[in-house]
């Protein structure tokens, strides 16, 4: 069976609005609302507080910053939440409106955001990366020996996927889900990622003490989903909230 892959269709660069939910939506439950775009958009509005953060940045960074926030506001609108500034908080985590959990991601040619009510999800983490090999030495810096052994086996059996890059993306999604929920740091070496190459899923086992939700449920790890396409790989995690169906 071939590894899962995103659709190849690409909205035109420079469109006015983020695309309808599509690639990233397929990785997330219905309780999570998302928006994505392949390229950059001309956002309807950038809040002054946001503009000030990138006033001295190069144009590419300004476009990227504005586009991923346009995606976030599109996703928030689908959740029924009014537009608001999305400013980086502690350790760069996005500052979402009250009652919202979410995650944003951007890489060359792709921007996306995913949000949910905190009554439905305790955490959301999404990440996209270019589908190419990691630079030399990076895999060793972001992985533990058992992961590298599994990556070697996956690469031999499913060579169309850059498993090293997918591992990096999954680690990023884990961190994006973990830190806003716990306010505790998590190193690359603190989660053990294992991929299912046929079902497009992965598990992340935490190697540090877990987190207790308000209903007493212990979070000792995460499960997520992944896609690998010609240009990008995407990983996503959504952890149900206490009491959510």
Number of C-alpha atoms within 10 A of each C-alpha: 7 10 17 18 18 18 12 10 8 12 15 13 13 15 15 14 18 29 19 15 19 14 20 24 18 15 21 20 14 10 16 22 23 33 28 31 29 21 21 27 23 16 19 9 11 18 14 10 11 16 14 11 13 15 11 10 12 9 11 9 12 15 18 21 20 22 29 25 29 30 28 30 26 27 27 27 15 16 17 10 16 11 17 15 17 19 15 13 11 10 10 10 18 19 18 19 15 9 10 20 26 31 26 25 24 22 16 14 16 21 27 29 30 29 29 26 21 18 16 19 22 23 27 29 29 31 29 29 23 22 19 16 14 16 9 8 8 13 17 12 10 18 22 16 11 11 20 18 10 15 21 14 13 19 14 10 11 16 12 14 24 19 26 25 24 28 25 22 22 32 26 22 26 32 23 26 25 24 17 24 15 14 11 10 11 18 13 15 16 19 25 19 26 18 23 13 18 11 14 17 19 21 19 19 18 18 14 13 11 14 16 12 14 11 9 9 11 12 15 15 20 20 17 22 23 29 24 25 17 14 15 20 27 26 29 30 27 29 19 17 18 16 10 11 7
